[in-house]
Each structure stands twice: as C-alpha cells, then as structure tokens.
Amino acid sequence: MISLLKIIFTIAVVYGVWFAFKYRARIVAAHKVVMDEKKRAATAEAASRTPGTPLAQDLAPCPKCGSYIAAGTRCSCEKA
C-alpha cells in the first residue's frame, strides 16, 4: 500500500515539474513575441522620422502672453 502511494506521488511530482516547464516555455515565447513587436514598432517609428528631428523639445514661456512655445522660436502673439 505504501509503495503504491509512493509511485502515485512520484508520478504526480514528475507531472507537476513537466507542466511547470511547459508553462514557463509558453510564457517565454509570448514575451519574445511582444518584445519583437515592440522592437519592430520602434524601428518603424525611427525610420518614419526625418533625420535631425529631435525626439523632444524644451519649452519656454512667452514673456508677453505666458503660453509655452518651443525654446528659440517666436510666439504668435509677437507676430500679430
């Protein structure tokens, strides 16, 4: 009776370990697909940008109206 329980327990442990490895492999594969998609999107975005275009610009408040504009440019309130 005890040896039968040992056999059943051993089979359950082997099945549990096998299932855990199978589940982990599925998660790793899904993560790889997501990371590849992010890399592909970033590459496409970088290719669509014109060379020399900054990713971000510093903003400065206009001294007259207080609206924020790109640093080094003139505000529309000064143009009018």
ROSEKOL-859758 format. One record per residue: residue in one letter; x negated, z negated, y negated of N, C-alpha, C in turn. Coordinates in steps of 0.2 Angstrom, whole numbers, padded with zeros to 4 digits. Example, Ala and Ser with C-alpha at 12.3 -4.5 7.8 and 13.67 -1.06 7.14 Angstrom:
<pts>
+-----+-------+-------+-------+-------+-------+-------+-------+-------+-------+
| res |  n_xx |  n_zz |  n_yy | ca_xx | ca_zz | ca_yy |  c_xx |  c_zz |  c_yy |
+-----+-------+-------+-------+-------+-------+-------+-------+-------+-------+
|   a | -0066 | -0039 |  0028 | -0062 | -0039 |  0022 | -0066 | -0039 |  0016 |
|   s | -0064 | -0035 |  0011 | -0068 | -0036 |  0005 | -0064 | -0039 |  0000 |
+-----+-------+-------+-------+-------+-------+-------+-------+-------+-------+
</pts>
This chain:
<pts>
+-----+-------+-------+-------+-------+-------+-------+-------+-------+-------+
| res |  n_xx |  n_zz |  n_yy | ca_xx | ca_zz | ca_yy |  c_xx |  c_zz |  c_yy |
+-----+-------+-------+-------+-------+-------+-------+-------+-------+-------+
|   m | -0004 |  0000 |  0006 |  0000 |  0000 |  0000 | -0004 |  0000 | -0006 |
|   i | -0009 | -0004 | -0006 | -0014 | -0005 | -0012 | -0018 |  0002 | -0013 |
|   s | -0020 |  0005 | -0008 | -0024 |  0011 | -0008 | -0019 |  0017 | -0011 |
|   l | -0013 |  0017 | -0009 | -0008 |  0022 | -0012 | -0007 |  0021 | -0020 |
|   l | -0007 |  0015 | -0022 | -0007 |  0013 | -0029 | -0013 |  0016 | -0033 |
|   k | -0019 |  0015 | -0029 | -0025 |  0017 | -0032 | -0025 |  0024 | -0033 |
|   i | -0023 |  0028 | -0028 | -0023 |  0035 | -0028 | -0018 |  0038 | -0034 |
|   i | -0012 |  0035 | -0034 | -0007 |  0037 | -0039 | -0010 |  0035 | -0046 |
|   f | -0013 |  0029 | -0047 | -0016 |  0028 | -0053 | -0022 |  0033 | -0055 |
|   t | -0026 |  0034 | -0050 | -0032 |  0039 | -0052 | -0029 |  0046 | -0054 |
|   i | -0024 |  0048 | -0050 | -0021 |  0055 | -0052 | -0018 |  0054 | -0059 |
|   a | -0015 |  0049 | -0061 | -0012 |  0048 | -0067 | -0017 |  0048 | -0073 |
|   v | -0023 |  0045 | -0072 | -0028 |  0045 | -0076 | -0031 |  0052 | -0077 |
|   v | -0032 |  0055 | -0072 | -0035 |  0062 | -0072 | -0030 |  0066 | -0076 |
|   y | -0024 |  0066 | -0075 | -0019 |  0070 | -0078 | -0019 |  0068 | -0086 |
|   g | -0019 |  0062 | -0087 | -0020 |  0060 | -0094 | -0026 |  0062 | -0098 |
|   v | -0032 |  0062 | -0095 | -0038 |  0065 | -0098 | -0037 |  0072 | -0099 |
|   w | -0035 |  0076 | -0094 | -0034 |  0083 | -0094 | -0029 |  0085 | -0100 |
|   f | -0023 |  0081 | -0100 | -0019 |  0083 | -0105 | -0022 |  0081 | -0112 |
|   a | -0025 |  0076 | -0113 | -0029 |  0075 | -0119 | -0033 |  0080 | -0122 |
|   f | -0038 |  0083 | -0117 | -0042 |  0088 | -0119 | -0038 |  0094 | -0120 |
|   k | -0033 |  0096 | -0117 | -0029 |  0102 | -0118 | -0026 |  0101 | -0125 |
|   y | -0023 |  0095 | -0127 | -0020 |  0094 | -0133 | -0025 |  0095 | -0139 |
|   r | -0031 |  0092 | -0138 | -0037 |  0092 | -0143 | -0039 |  0100 | -0144 |
|   a | -0039 |  0103 | -0139 | -0041 |  0110 | -0139 | -0036 |  0114 | -0144 |
|   r | -0030 |  0113 | -0143 | -0024 |  0116 | -0147 | -0025 |  0114 | -0154 |
|   i | -0026 |  0108 | -0155 | -0027 |  0106 | -0162 | -0033 |  0109 | -0166 |
|   v | -0039 |  0110 | -0162 | -0045 |  0113 | -0165 | -0043 |  0120 | -0166 |
|   a | -0040 |  0124 | -0162 | -0038 |  0131 | -0163 | -0034 |  0132 | -0169 |
|   a | -0029 |  0127 | -0170 | -0024 |  0128 | -0175 | -0028 |  0126 | -0182 |
|   h | -0033 |  0122 | -0182 | -0037 |  0120 | -0188 | -0041 |  0126 | -0189 |
|   k | -0044 |  0129 | -0184 | -0048 |  0135 | -0186 | -0044 |  0141 | -0189 |
|   v | -0038 |  0142 | -0187 | -0034 |  0147 | -0189 | -0032 |  0146 | -0197 |
|   v | -0031 |  0139 | -0198 | -0029 |  0138 | -0205 | -0035 |  0138 | -0210 |
|   m | -0041 |  0136 | -0207 | -0047 |  0137 | -0211 | -0049 |  0144 | -0212 |
|   d | -0048 |  0149 | -0207 | -0049 |  0156 | -0208 | -0045 |  0159 | -0213 |
|   e | -0038 |  0157 | -0213 | -0034 |  0159 | -0218 | -0035 |  0157 | -0225 |
|   k | -0038 |  0151 | -0226 | -0040 |  0149 | -0232 | -0046 |  0153 | -0235 |
|   k | -0051 |  0154 | -0230 | -0057 |  0157 | -0232 | -0055 |  0165 | -0234 |
|   r | -0050 |  0168 | -0230 | -0048 |  0174 | -0232 | -0045 |  0175 | -0239 |
|   a | -0040 |  0170 | -0240 | -0037 |  0170 | -0247 | -0042 |  0169 | -0252 |
|   a | -0047 |  0164 | -0251 | -0052 |  0163 | -0257 | -0056 |  0169 | -0258 |
|   t | -0058 |  0173 | -0253 | -0061 |  0179 | -0253 | -0057 |  0184 | -0257 |
|   a | -0051 |  0185 | -0255 | -0047 |  0190 | -0259 | -0046 |  0188 | -0266 |
|   e | -0045 |  0182 | -0267 | -0044 |  0180 | -0274 | -0051 |  0181 | -0278 |
|   a | -0056 |  0180 | -0275 | -0063 |  0181 | -0279 | -0064 |  0188 | -0280 |
|   a | -0062 |  0192 | -0275 | -0063 |  0200 | -0276 | -0058 |  0203 | -0281 |
|   s | -0052 |  0199 | -0282 | -0047 |  0202 | -0287 | -0049 |  0200 | -0294 |
|   r | -0053 |  0195 | -0295 | -0056 |  0193 | -0302 | -0061 |  0198 | -0304 |
|   t | -0061 |  0199 | -0311 | -0066 |  0204 | -0314 | -0072 |  0200 | -0314 |
|   p | -0078 |  0203 | -0314 | -0084 |  0199 | -0314 | -0085 |  0196 | -0322 |
|   g | -0087 |  0190 | -0322 | -0088 |  0187 | -0329 | -0082 |  0183 | -0331 |
|   t | -0077 |  0184 | -0328 | -0071 |  0180 | -0329 | -0072 |  0173 | -0327 |
|   p | -0071 |  0168 | -0332 | -0073 |  0161 | -0330 | -0067 |  0158 | -0325 |
|   l | -0068 |  0153 | -0321 | -0063 |  0150 | -0317 | -0059 |  0146 | -0322 |
|   a | -0062 |  0143 | -0327 | -0058 |  0138 | -0331 | -0061 |  0139 | -0338 |
|   q | -0057 |  0137 | -0343 | -0059 |  0137 | -0350 | -0058 |  0130 | -0353 |
|   d | -0063 |  0128 | -0357 | -0062 |  0122 | -0361 | -0057 |  0124 | -0367 |
|   l | -0053 |  0119 | -0368 | -0048 |  0119 | -0373 | -0050 |  0115 | -0379 |
|   a | -0048 |  0117 | -0385 | -0049 |  0113 | -0391 | -0043 |  0113 | -0395 |
|   p | -0041 |  0108 | -0399 | -0035 |  0108 | -0403 | -0036 |  0111 | -0409 |
|   c | -0031 |  0115 | -0412 | -0031 |  0119 | -0418 | -0031 |  0113 | -0423 |
|   p | -0036 |  0114 | -0428 | -0036 |  0109 | -0434 | -0029 |  0109 | -0438 |
|   k | -0026 |  0115 | -0438 | -0020 |  0115 | -0443 | -0014 |  0113 | -0439 |
|   c | -0012 |  0117 | -0433 | -0006 |  0115 | -0430 | -0006 |  0110 | -0424 |
|   g | -0012 |  0109 | -0422 | -0013 |  0104 | -0416 | -0012 |  0107 | -0409 |
|   s | -0010 |  0114 | -0409 | -0009 |  0116 | -0402 | -0016 |  0118 | -0399 |
|   y | -0017 |  0117 | -0392 | -0023 |  0118 | -0389 | -0024 |  0126 | -0387 |
|   i | -0030 |  0128 | -0389 | -0032 |  0135 | -0388 | -0039 |  0135 | -0385 |
|   a | -0041 |  0141 | -0382 | -0047 |  0141 | -0379 | -0053 |  0140 | -0384 |
|   a | -0058 |  0136 | -0382 | -0063 |  0135 | -0387 | -0067 |  0141 | -0389 |
|   g | -0068 |  0142 | -0396 | -0071 |  0148 | -0399 | -0067 |  0153 | -0401 |
|   t | -0060 |  0152 | -0400 | -0055 |  0158 | -0402 | -0051 |  0155 | -0408 |
|   r | -0048 |  0160 | -0411 | -0044 |  0158 | -0417 | -0037 |  0157 | -0415 |
|   c | -0033 |  0152 | -0418 | -0026 |  0151 | -0416 | -0022 |  0156 | -0420 |
|   s | -0016 |  0157 | -0417 | -0011 |  0161 | -0420 | -0009 |  0159 | -0427 |
|   c | -0009 |  0153 | -0428 | -0007 |  0150 | -0435 | -0012 |  0153 | -0440 |
|   e | -0018 |  0154 | -0439 | -0023 |  0156 | -0443 | -0023 |  0164 | -0445 |
|   k | -0020 |  0167 | -0440 | -0019 |  0174 | -0440 | -0014 |  0176 | -0445 |
|   a | -0008 |  0172 | -0445 | -0002 |  0174 | -0449 | -0003 |  0173 | -0456 |
+-----+-------+-------+-------+-------+-------+-------+-------+-------+-------+
</pts>
